[in-house]
Amino acid sequence: MNPFSVARAAWQDLTSGRVISGGSTLTMQVARLLDPHPKTFGGKIRQLWRALQLEWHLSKREILTLYLNRAPFGGTLQGIGAASWAYLGKSPANLSYSEAAMLAVLPQAPSRLRPDRWPERAEAARNKVLERMAAQGVWSREQVKESREEPIWLAPRQMPQLAPLFSRMMLGKSKSDKIVTTLDAGLQRRLEELAQNWKGRLPPRSSLAMIVVDHTDMRVRGWVGSVDLNDDSRFGHVDMVNAIRSPGSVLKTVCLWSGAG
C-alpha cells in the first residue's frame, strides 16, 4: 500500500468537497469489501485505517486470498471459486491462462465485463491483462499469443451443490465469516444420491427428508431437506427436516423399541 497516494487522494477529496481521486490499492479494496463505507472523506479515512490494520496483521498472500474470495464477479457471484464454476464449469486450479486473465479483470467492472452478457468486452479486457503479463515477463510471448487466440467460452454447467438447504439455514443463523459444520461430505453425497433415486417413486407433489445423527456425540453428519431443491412442484425449497409436522407412525418404532427394553 502506498500511503502517499492515499494521502494525496484524501487531500484532493477534502479540498474539492467530493471524491475525485481513487488511490486504492488491493489492500484498500479488501478493506472496502470487508467494511463497506460511504464515498466520503470520512469513508476514505476509515478505509485507510482498515487497510493499515490488514497490512499489520496479514501477509500479502493472505490479503490476496481475502480479495479473491470476496471480490464481485457479476450478478450475485462473489469470489473466484464461485465465478470459475459458474462461468467455466471448473475449479480455479484448472483454469487456462486465458480463463485466468478473464476472471482476473472481471472485478474491476463486473456488470460491464460479464462474459455471459458482453463477451466482446470481456475478450478485450482479457487481452489487456495477457499483454501486461507478457510485458512484465510473468508469461511468455508464446503463451500469451496462444491465449489471445482462445475464444471466450462459457460452460453450460451448474455449480456443484452440497447440502444447499442446510447451508442456507447455517448462513441465516451465523454472523461469522467462517462456518464450521459437522457434516460428512461423503455421507452427504450418498444421501443426496439416494434422494434422487427415490424421487421417481414418490407421488406427485411429494418430497422427502433425511437427517443422520451420530449417536456417540449427537452431531449431525447428514442433512437432506428435500428431494430436489430445484423442483417447485415438490416444494423443493422447503426444508422438511425443520418443517413442523405430525410424526405419525414414525414414533411407533421408538415406542416399541423402548417397551422391548
Rosetta blueprint (number, residue, H / E / L):
1 M L
2 N L
3 P H
4 F H
5 S H
6 V H
7 A H
8 R H
9 A H
10 A H
11 W H
12 Q H
13 D H
14 L H
15 T H
16 S H
17 G L
18 R L
19 V L
20 I L
21 S L
22 G L
23 G L
24 S L
25 T L
26 L H
27 T H
28 M H
29 Q H
30 V H
31 A H
32 R H
33 L H
34 L H
35 D L
36 P L
37 H L
38 P L
39 K L
40 T L
41 F H
42 G H
43 G H
44 K H
45 I H
46 R H
47 Q H
48 L H
49 W H
50 R H
51 A H
52 L H
53 Q H
54 L H
55 E H
56 W H
57 H H
58 L L
59 S L
60 K H
61 R H
62 E H
63 I H
64 L H
65 T H
66 L H
67 Y H
68 L H
69 N H
70 R H
71 A L
72 P E
73 F L
74 G L
75 G L
76 T L
77 L L
78 Q E
79 G L
80 I H
81 G H
82 A H
83 A H
84 S H
85 W H
86 A H
87 Y H
88 L H
89 G L
90 K L
91 S L
92 P H
93 A H
94 N H
95 L L
96 S L
97 Y H
98 S H
99 E H
100 A H
101 A H
102 M H
103 L H
104 A H
105 V H
106 L H
107 P H
108 Q H
109 A L
110 P L
111 S L
112 R L
113 L L
114 R L
115 P L
116 D L
117 R L
118 W L
119 P H
120 E H
121 R H
122 A H
123 E H
124 A H
125 A H
126 R H
127 N H
128 K H
129 V H
130 L H
131 E H
132 R H
133 M H
134 A H
135 A H
136 Q L
137 G L
138 V L
139 W L
140 S L
141 R H
142 E H
143 Q H
144 V H
145 K H
146 E H
147 S H
148 R H
149 E L
150 E L
151 P L
152 I L
153 W L
154 L L
155 A L
156 P L
157 R L
158 Q L
159 M L
160 P L
161 Q L
162 L L
163 A L
164 P H
165 L H
166 F H
167 S H
168 R H
169 M H
170 M H
171 L H
172 G H
173 K H
174 S L
175 K L
176 S L
177 D L
178 K L
179 I L
180 V L
181 T L
182 T L
183 L L
184 D L
185 A H
186 G H
187 L H
188 Q H
189 R H
190 R H
191 L H
192 E H
193 E H
194 L H
195 A H
196 Q H
197 N H
198 W H
199 K H
200 G L
201 R L
202 L L
203 P L
204 P L
205 R L
206 S L
207 S L
208 L L
209 A L
210 M E
211 I E
212 V E
213 V E
214 D E
215 H L
216 T L
217 D L
218 M L
219 R E
220 V E
221 R E
222 G E
223 W E
224 V E
225 G L
226 S L
227 V L
228 D L
229 L L
230 N L
231 D L
232 D H
233 S H
234 R H
235 F L
236 G L
237 H L
238 V L
239 D L
240 M L
241 V L
242 N L
243 A L
244 I L
245 R L
246 S L
247 P L
248 G L
249 S L
250 V H
251 L H
252 K H
253 T H
254 V H
255 C H
256 L H
257 W H
258 S H
259 G H
260 A H
261 G L
